[in-house]
Amino acid sequence: MDLTPGRDAVELRVHGISGVTAERILDHPIVTRVAGNTHAGFFRPRPGSGTAGGAAEGVSVEAYRWGSLTAGAAVRTAAYQRAVRELTDRSG
């Protein structure tokens, strides 16, 4: 599958702290993650399903969604690892 935007420019939309969905960021009901994982990623409207809301002519619109990086297991794991390192540094 060809995932290149095929446009002259790319507009990257990034959500704020509220962590809205990629569909809402792109103002489009059908999106596809083209890079990243379940914690953060880049999204585009699914090929053949139209363009993102408000897209200018010749501009491919993508969304970067990072909401899962600020909560959940990934953050708890990072915080735990940091605490263990700090305790280890103090005792060593």
C-alpha positions, 0 to 999 in steps of 0.5 A: 500500500502506498502511504505517501501523501502525494501532495505538495505540502503536509499540514500536521495537526496535533491535539492539545492536552485533551487527547481527542481522537484522530478522527476529530483532529482531522475532521474526517470519519475514517482515518488510518494510522500510518506510523506509530503505535497504540501510544502515539502515532500519525494518522491520515484519512483512509485512501479513497475516503476523501480529504480532511476537513478544511484541507487546502488544495495541494495540501495533505493533512495528517494528525499526530496523536500522543494522548496515550503517552501521558497516562496509563501503563507506559507512563507508570512504567517510566515513573517506576523506572525513574524512581528505581534509578534515583534510589539506586543512585542514592544507595550506590 
